[in-house]
């Protein structure tokens, strides 16, 4: 039972870290123009 006092706050902190990383990626434009990036990889320079 004592382990729950560690695991529950730890999982909340980890979820907040994941959400902060997702927010950072969206804010920095990582998900803009996804289709053209896939085409760019296939094109020959």
N, C-alpha and C positions, 0 to 999 in steps of 0.2 A: 504493500500500500504506500510506503514511503517513496517508492520510486516514481509514483505518479506526480508527486510534488516537484520532481525534476523534469520528467518527460513532458508534461503538459505545457509549462512555460517555455521549455526548449523548443517544442513544436510550434508554438505561437511565434517565437522569435525567428525561427527558420522560415515560417510562412511569410512573415513581414519582410525578411531579406529577399525572398523570391519575388514578392510583389514590388519591392523597391527596385530590384533589377529589371523587372518588366517595365515599370514606369520609366526608368532611365533609358531603356532601349527605345521605347516609343517616343520619349521626349527628344532623344538625339537623332531620330529619323531612321532607325535601323529597319523599319518595316515599310519604308516608302519605296515604291517602284520595284516590287518583288519580281514581277514577271520579266522586266527587262534585264534584271541581273541574271536570271536563269538563261536567257537568250545570249547574253554577253559571254557567258562561260563557253557556250557551244560555238561561238563565232571564232574564226581564225583571224588573228591580228595581222 
